[in-house]
Amino acid sequence: MNLFSVLLVVFAGMGLSFEAGLLGPLGEQVGHLWATLSIFGVGAALLWLLRFFIPQKPFPGWQAVPRWQLIGGFLGPIYVVALTLSTPVLGVAMTMICVLFGQVTKSFAIDYFGWFGMPKRAMRPLRVAALGFIALALIFTYLGAQS
């Protein structure tokens, strides 16, 4: 396994927590949809600028892209609106643990069934135990917030 990739994704995950911490107050100030639009607007502008400095493959055109692969364009804003609404209520830690549990649960299903062209991966006992520990973290964090 590539250690650089693992560390890159860990830091990206930290960025998500930072983003959730920013989105909650921003949504309270300007409205949840405007907060989401601002995040995507800034991101789109940044990506548009970066494309001038990073070599890209030639774009084959939208007709060559399978339509189901564009579903992510719908899921991203739903995720950001959910963060914007939930973070002020749950706090950043609880929100991120909920996100983590949902991500890992769905990821295991994608790996197991080989959805979206991914290679199938067996459900081994340690992977199931890891999901159980994430579920415990969710339960413990929830109960800890209640006291």
Secondary structure by P-SEA (a helix, b strand, c coil): ccaaaaaaaaaaaaaaaaaaaaaaaaaaaccaaaaaaaaaaaaaaaaaaaccccccccccccccccccccaaaaaaaaaaaaaaaccccccaaaaaaaaaaaaaaaaaaaaaacccccccccccaaaaaaaaaaaaaaaaaaaaaac
